[in-house]
Amino acid sequence: MKTRSNRLMGLSLTLAAALSLVLDSGVAGAEAAAGMAKKPATATATITEAPAKAAAVESYKIDPEHSSVVFQAEHVGAGITIGGFFRGVTGTFTVGKKPADNAVKVEIDAEGVYTGVQKRDLHLKSPDFLNTKQFPKITFVSTKVVNAGKGVSVTGDLTLHGVTKPVTVRLLKIGTAADPWGNFRSGYLGELMIKRSEYGVAGMPGGVGEKLKLTIAIEGIRQ
């Protein structure tokens, strides 16, 4: 029963993130949605002060059951109808008062791509797109984290389809709380716009849009 409740709580966060993406409202409102569509990728997260007895630097392990990366692209230039998400999002992040103490590392299982249409999922895994047999993982490793208003601006290296490029993502804090099972959790949400051809994902140029909009929802458990 505990596991089921835990999954339901994570599913709510994931569905909220996906709904925010489809409506293009962004969790941070018009500011986050509009700003990131025009600039290179950026992530921001608001960091809540730790409890009085907490360590100076807090380490979190990303909970894959309550984290996801949602993607969306144009279809034949007629609408935003191609979308889905990646399951199997893992990684870590640290939170501290000093900029050097903050870091984010995310790993995504490319085989976990899901759109609800089996034929399309298989095509996305093929060499036309993700080529998951050759490139089974999508990774992001931060190189700089800067506090920015109600969140943080995270710059790092995104590796997709074997190509690594620097991006900046703004992660906004969803919240922090103790769960019923004795864990302390912290969740963040960010949006990122990339051009798929820059990563060598060039299949169906007339059918699938060049720009991919990603919504990253991560929830970590303090270690």
C-alpha positions, -999 to 999 in steps of 0.1 A, spaced: 0 0 0 29 24 8 44 18 -26 11 23 -44 6 56 -25 41 67 -33 36 60 -70 4 79 -71 20 109 -55 48 108 -81 23 103 -110 5 135 -99 37 155 -102 45 140 -136 10 146 -150 11 182 -137 44 187 -155 30 172 -188 -1 193 -186 20 224 -180 39 215 -212 9 210 -234 -8 242 -223 26 259 -228 20 279 -196 51 267 -179 52 262 -141 68 296 -138 41 313 -160 47 332 -191 82 342 -181 96 307 -180 77 295 -211 86 324 -234 121 330 -222 133 294 -227 118 290 -262 141 318 -275 173 310 -257 196 281 -255 186 255 -230 186 266 -193 174 250 -160 165 267 -127 156 253 -93 146 271 -61 164 256 -32 146 256 2 167 261 33 175 228 50 162 221 85 184 234 113 203 201 119 208 193 82 242 191 67 258 222 50 255 203 17 225 181 10 227 152 -14 196 139 -32 190 108 -52 165 112 -80 135 89 -76 128 74 -110 92 65 -100 84 102 -95 105 118 -122 101 121 -160 112 140 -191 83 150 -213 89 159 -250 69 176 -277 74 185 -313 55 198 -343 38 174 -367 41 184 -405 39 220 -394 2 217 -387 2 212 -349 19 202 -317 7 166 -319 39 145 -315 46 140 -278 55 116 -251 79 110 -222 109 91 -211 107 66 -183 137 56 -163 151 90 -152 178 86 -126 206 107 -111 216 129 -82 217 165 -72 233 184 -43 222 216 -26 245 239 -6 249 276 2 281 279 -19 277 278 -57 304 251 -59 283 229 -36 254 227 -61 254 201 -88 230 181 -110 235 148 -128 207 132 -148 207 100 -168 178 89 -190 171 55 -205 165 62 -242 147 28 -245 121 42 -220 106 65 -247 69 63 -247 42 80 -268 13 57 -264 16 44 -300 38 13 -302 47 17 -339 58 53 -333 78 42 -302 97 16 -322 104 42 -349 117 67 -324 141 40 -311 153 33 -346 184 49 -364 161 75 -379 158 91 -345 173 81 -311 191 49 -323 188 35 -288 209 3 -296 239 25 -303 231 53 -279 211 38 -250 216 67 -226 208 104 -226 228 123 -200 231 158 -185 260 168 -162 261 203 -147 292 225 -149 278 256 -132 248 262 -109 238 298 -101 209 309 -78 185 330 -98 155 345 -82 131 317 -72 153 291 -88 187 282 -102 202 285 -136 220 253 -144 245 251 -172 259 218 -182 266 192 -209 237 174 -226 246 142 -244 220 130 -269 225 105 -297 262 105 -290 266 143 -294 274 165 -264 265 202 -263 263 228 -236 229 239 -225 214 261 -197 182 251 -180 161 270 -155 147 247 -128 119 260 -106 112 244 -73 80 224 -70 84 220 -32 101 202 -4 85 180 22 88 150 45 68 120 31 48 95 52 77 70 50 103 91 67 120 105 36 127 142 29 119 150 -7 127 179 -30 112 184 -65 120 207 -94 106 215 -128 122 230 -159 118 235 -196 143 232 -223 142 238 -261 167 221 -284 172 216 -321 173 179 -328 194 182 -359 222 196 -338 224 163 -321 222 142 -353 186 133 -348 175 142 -383 149 116 -394 117 128 -412 126 165 -415 93 172 -432 71 153 -407 87 161 -374 96 196 -363 132 207 -358 126 220 -323 120 197 -294 105 211 -262 114 192 -231 98 194 -197 120 180 -169 103 170 -137 126 155 -110 120 145 -74 149 136 -52 151 119 -18 177 133 6 204 108 15 
